[in-house]
Amino acid sequence: MRRNITLAACFVIAVAMACGLAWGQGIFVPMYSATHPYSLPLTTSVRCFAMGNQEACVPDDGFANPAYGGLLTEMNARVRLGNVNFDHGPDLDLALTSIGFPIDPGDPSDGGMQIAVFNTSSDAALTVMPGTTDPVSVKMAERDLGIMWGRRCSDRALVGVGISPIMDTDFKVRDPATGTPLVLLRGKVVGGLRLGVVYDISDNLTFGALYDKYKEEVKSSGLYLGLLTEWHFWSEQWGAGLSYTPDARTTLAAELQRYELKFEIGALDRHRASWHFGAERWVAPQWACRVGTNDGSVTAGLGYQSGSGKWGVDYAYLRNWAGKDFKPLFGSSDTHMLVAERHW
């Protein structure tokens, strides 16, 4: 989903390697950098995905900007399921479970925390690598744990920090006829963090920004790769935007997101930026409609809240999520997400 799954980055690595080591580092390095390898942004709520995949500036109980932990006043839990369906290649099944809570309900100054567990996996699908004609079997999986804390530091400002102590990726390419391992990749996080800030410019205009930087260690082996080797990858990302609420039933948002990727094999300093626009309108007391654009691709969704406000359901659709990175490999994609949430 943008931009941003570690397993997606590892898949692109494997694509380059599977086409033969003779490709050289001139092909290997740029292909590895096709996607941002940090999946903590996937903790962004389904509501924000439907509004163009906002990460930094739209307040919600499920958030990617850790500063919004400072708004938590009650406990909430959510379970989210999703699927990315490509024209060809492996489809991805997504699952996220998260819980948010104030540190001390009696003292809002202590802020709040969000803990999210994310898992994604694919079927073993046949795919033809770029530059080759023979299909290979591809299977991948990823597991992540994200912990974020935020607090209010003034009447108008929130700050927060997030870490991902667990971020493990498995990626396998095999010969479909014999089962011979061609490419085996296993990555894990070495260290990093995410920082966030939110500032209310006025009663209906909010500025939000986030920054994160992570280092990963990847072990690679297989027939195409030779003996077991280890290498490192660094990612750096920031996002900043504005959300505007002209009335109690409407929210508009615009956000710029940018990342930089660095790889220790060869020289690499690659940048990429994307724009995200979204709108939400509560068309009835309990129903909301949402639309947006995610790096030029359409997003849409619906939301329902119970009359008591204690539970709700949200749905989001994204066309060509991370399309600029995946489309050359798998064609176009359709992503569907559904979340159920409960408040106490």
C-alpha positions in Angstrom: 0.0 0.0 0.0 2.3 3.8 -1.2 4.8 3.3 -1.1 6.0 1.3 1.6 6.3 -2.3 2.4 9.6 -4.0 3.4 8.6 -7.2 1.6 8.0 -5.1 -1.6 11.5 -3.7 -1.4 12.9 -7.2 -0.9 10.9 -8.5 -3.9 12.5 -5.8 -6.1 15.9 -6.9 -4.8 15.2 -10.4 -5.8 14.0 -9.4 -9.3 17.3 -7.8 -10.0 19.3 -10.7 -8.6 17.1 -13.4 -10.3 17.9 -11.9 -13.7 21.5 -12.9 -13.0 24.5 -11.4 -11.2 25.9 -10.3 -14.5 23.4 -7.5 -14.4 25.8 -5.9 -11.9 25.4 -3.3 -9.3 24.3 -0.7 -11.8 20.9 -2.5 -12.1 20.8 -4.1 -8.6 21.0 -1.0 -6.6 18.3 1.1 -8.4 15.9 -1.8 -8.5 16.3 -2.4 -4.7 15.3 1.3 -4.1 12.0 1.1 -5.9 9.9 1.2 -2.7 10.3 2.5 0.9 11.1 -0.4 3.2 9.4 0.8 6.4 5.9 -0.4 7.0 5.0 1.6 10.1 2.9 4.0 7.9 0.5 1.1 7.4 -0.8 1.8 10.9 -2.5 4.7 9.3 -6.3 4.3 9.7 -8.6 2.9 7.0 -10.3 6.3 7.1 -7.1 8.1 6.2 -6.3 5.6 3.4 -9.7 6.4 1.9 -8.8 10.1 2.0 -5.7 9.7 -0.2 -3.4 7.8 2.2 -2.8 10.7 4.6 -0.2 10.0 7.3 0.8 13.2 9.1 -2.1 15.7 9.3 -5.5 14.0 9.8 -6.3 13.2 13.4 -7.8 9.8 14.0 -7.8 7.1 16.7 -5.6 4.9 14.4 -2.6 6.9 13.4 0.8 6.9 11.7 1.9 10.2 13.2 2.8 9.4 16.8 1.9 12.9 18.0 -1.8 11.9 17.8 -1.3 9.7 20.8 -1.7 12.9 22.8 -5.4 13.1 21.8 -6.3 9.7 23.3 -8.8 10.0 26.1 -10.2 6.4 26.1 -9.1 2.9 25.2 -9.8 1.7 21.6 -9.0 -1.5 19.7 -9.3 -2.3 16.0 -8.9 -5.2 13.7 -8.2 -4.6 10.0 -8.1 -6.9 7.1 -7.1 -6.1 3.5 -6.1 -7.6 0.2 -4.0 -6.3 -2.7 -5.0 -7.9 -6.0 -2.6 -7.6 -8.9 -3.2 -8.3 -12.6 -0.5 -11.0 -12.4 1.9 -12.1 -9.7 1.4 -12.8 -6.0 -1.6 -11.2 -4.2 -1.0 -9.8 -0.7 -3.2 -10.5 2.3 -2.9 -7.9 5.0 -3.9 -8.0 8.7 -3.4 -5.4 11.5 -4.5 -5.4 15.1 -4.0 -2.4 17.3 -4.9 -1.0 20.6 -4.7 2.6 21.8 -5.0 4.0 25.3 -4.2 7.0 27.5 -1.3 6.5 29.9 -3.3 7.9 32.8 -7.0 8.6 32.1 -7.0 11.0 35.0 -4.0 13.0 33.8 -4.1 13.9 30.0 -0.6 15.4 30.3 0.9 11.9 30.3 -0.4 11.4 26.7 -1.3 8.1 25.1 0.1 5.0 23.3 -0.7 2.9 20.3 0.6 -0.6 19.9 0.0 -2.3 16.5 0.9 -5.7 15.1 1.0 -6.0 11.4 1.3 -9.1 9.2 1.2 -9.6 5.5 1.7 -12.7 3.4 1.3 -13.9 -0.2 0.4 -17.0 -2.0 3.1 -18.9 -3.9 2.4 -17.4 -7.4 4.1 -17.9 -10.7 5.8 -14.7 -12.0 8.0 -13.9 -15.0 10.9 -11.8 -14.0 11.9 -8.7 -16.1 14.4 -9.7 -18.8 13.6 -13.5 -18.5 11.1 -15.8 -20.1 10.8 -18.7 -17.6 8.3 -18.3 -14.7 9.4 -18.7 -11.1 7.5 -19.3 -7.9 7.4 -16.3 -5.6 6.3 -16.3 -1.9 6.8 -13.6 0.8 5.7 -12.6 4.3 6.4 -9.8 6.8 5.7 -9.3 10.5 5.9 -5.9 12.3 5.4 -4.4 15.7 4.9 -0.7 16.0 4.8 1.2 19.3 4.0 4.9 19.4 3.6 7.5 22.2 2.4 11.1 22.0 1.5 13.9 24.4 0.3 17.4 24.4 2.9 20.0 25.1 0.7 23.1 24.8 -2.8 24.1 24.1 -2.1 23.9 20.4 0.8 21.5 20.0 1.3 17.7 20.2 4.6 15.7 19.9 5.3 12.0 19.7 7.8 9.2 19.0 7.4 5.7 17.5 9.6 2.7 17.2 9.4 -0.7 15.4 11.4 -3.2 17.4 10.2 -6.1 15.3 10.2 -5.9 11.5 11.0 -9.3 9.9 10.7 -10.1 6.2 10.9 -13.5 4.5 11.1 -13.7 0.7 11.5 -16.8 -1.4 11.9 -17.5 -5.1 12.0 -21.1 -6.2 12.0 -23.1 -9.4 8.4 -24.2 -9.8 9.3 -27.5 -11.3 12.0 -28.7 -8.8 11.4 -26.5 -5.8 15.1 -25.4 -5.9 15.7 -22.2 -3.9 16.8 -19.5 -6.4 16.6 -16.4 -4.1 16.2 -16.5 -0.3 16.1 -13.2 1.6 15.5 -12.5 5.3 15.5 -9.0 6.6 15.2 -7.6 10.1 15.3 -4.1 11.6 18.6 -3.0 13.2 17.4 0.4 14.6 15.5 3.6 14.0 12.6 5.7 15.1 9.7 7.9 14.0 9.1 11.5 15.2 5.8 13.4 14.9 4.5 16.9 15.6 1.0 18.4 15.3 0.1 22.1 15.6 -3.4 23.7 15.5 -2.9 26.9 13.5 -6.5 27.8 14.2 -9.7 26.1 15.5 -10.3 24.5 12.0 -6.8 24.3 10.5 -4.1 21.8 11.6 -0.5 21.3 10.5 1.0 17.8 10.9 4.5 16.5 10.2 6.4 13.3 10.7 10.0 12.0 10.1 11.5 8.5 10.4 14.8 6.8 9.7 15.5 3.1 9.8 18.4 0.7 9.2 17.8 -3.0 8.1 20.0 -6.0 7.9 19.3 -8.4 5.1 20.7 -11.9 4.7 20.6 -13.4 1.1 21.3 -16.8 -0.3 20.1 -19.1 -3.1 21.2 -20.5 -6.4 21.2 -17.1 -8.1 23.0 -15.5 -5.1 25.7 -17.9 -4.1 26.9 -18.2 -0.5 25.1 -16.5 2.4 25.8 -12.7 2.5 24.7 -9.9 4.7 24.2 -6.2 3.7 22.4 -3.1 5.1 19.8 -0.7 3.8 18.8 2.7 5.1 15.5 4.5 4.6 14.5 8.1 5.5 11.0 9.5 5.1 9.1 12.6 6.0 5.6 13.9 5.5 3.9 17.2 6.1 0.4 18.5 5.4 -2.6 20.5 6.4 -6.1 19.4 7.4 -9.0 21.8 7.3 -12.5 21.5 8.8 -14.8 24.2 7.4 -17.6 22.7 9.5 -18.2 19.8 11.9 -19.2 17.4 9.1 -16.4 18.1 6.5 -12.6 17.5 6.5 -10.2 18.4 3.7 -6.5 17.4 3.6 -3.4 17.9 1.5 0.0 16.3 2.3 3.4 15.9 0.7 5.4 12.8 1.4 9.0 12.2 0.5 11.6 9.5 1.1 15.3 8.8 0.5 16.8 5.4 0.1 20.5 4.4 0.6 22.1 1.0 0.0 25.7 0.0 1.1 26.4 -1.8 -2.2 27.4 0.9 -4.7 26.5 4.6 -4.5 22.8 5.4 -4.1 21.0 8.5 -3.0 17.5 8.3 -4.4 14.6 10.6 -3.6 11.0 10.4 -4.3 8.1 12.7 -3.5 4.3 12.2 -3.8 1.2 14.3 -3.2 -1.9 13.1 -1.3 -5.3 14.9 -1.3 -8.5 13.8 0.4 -11.9 14.8 1.6 -14.5 13.5 4.1 -18.2 14.4 4.4 -20.6 13.1 7.0 -23.7 12.8 4.8 -25.8 11.5 7.8 -25.2 11.5 11.6 -23.7 8.0 11.4 -22.4 7.7 7.8 -19.4 9.3 6.1 -18.2 9.3 2.5 -14.5 9.7 1.6 -12.5 10.3 -1.6 -8.9 11.2 -2.4 -5.9 10.8 -4.6 -2.8 8.8 -3.6 0.2 9.8 -5.7 -2.2 10.4 -8.6 -4.3 7.2 -8.1 -7.9 7.3 -6.9 -9.0 6.3 -3.3 -12.5 6.1 -1.9 -14.3 4.8 1.2 -17.3 4.7 3.6 -17.5 5.0 7.3 -20.1 4.1 9.9 -20.3 5.0 13.6 -22.8 3.7 16.0 -25.1 6.1 17.7 -23.3 5.7 21.0 -19.9 6.3 19.3 -18.5 3.1 20.9 -18.0 1.1 17.8 -17.6 1.6 14.0 -16.7 0.1 10.7 -14.6 1.7 7.9 -13.9 0.6 4.3 -11.3 1.9 1.9 -10.4 1.2 -1.8 -7.1 2.2 -3.4 -6.3 1.9 -7.1 -2.7 1.1 -7.9 -1.3 1.5 -4.4 2.4 1.9 -4.9 1.6 1.7 -8.6 4.8 3.4 -9.8 6.8 0.7 -8.1 4.7 -2.4 -8.7 3.1 -1.9 -12.0 6.1 -2.8 -14.1 6.3 -6.1 -12.3 2.7 -7.1 -11.6 0.5 -4.7 -13.6 -2.3 -2.7 -12.1 -3.7 -3.5 -8.6 -6.9 -3.0 -6.6 -6.6 -2.8 -2.8 -9.6 -3.3 -0.4 -9.4 -2.7 3.4 -12.0 -3.2 6.1 -11.7 -2.3 9.8 -13.9 -2.8 12.9 -13.1 -0.7 16.0 -14.4 -0.5 19.5 -14.1 2.2 22.2 -14.3 1.9 26.0 
